[in-house]
Amino acid sequence: MTNLQDDAGQPPAEANTGALPRDAARKLAHDLRTPLSAMSGWIHLLESGALDEAGKKRALAKLRGNIDDQVKTIERYLGAPQEGQK
C-alpha cells in the first residue's frame, strides 16, 4: 500500500498538484522528444531540397508514422479519447 502522507501527515506534493512522478515525467518527455527529433530531421531534408522524389515520399511516410507514434504516446499517457472525440 502506498503512503499518501509524509511524516508531517501532509499529502506529497504530487498529490496536491496532480503532477506526474519524476520518473514518469522523464519517460513521457523522452517518448515525446524521440519522434519529434526524427520529424525535425526529415523536415530539414525536405526543406533543403536534398531529396529526390522517392526520398520525399519516404520522408512523408516517416513523418506520418512519427505523427501516429505521437498520438499513441499521448493517448497512452492521457488515456484514449472519448468516443466522438478526436
Secondary structure, 3 states (H helix, E strand, C coil): CCCCCCCCCCCCHHHHHCCCCHHHHHHHHHHHHHHHHHHHHHHHHHHHCCCCHHHHHHHHHHHHHHHHHHHHHHHHHHCCCCCCCC
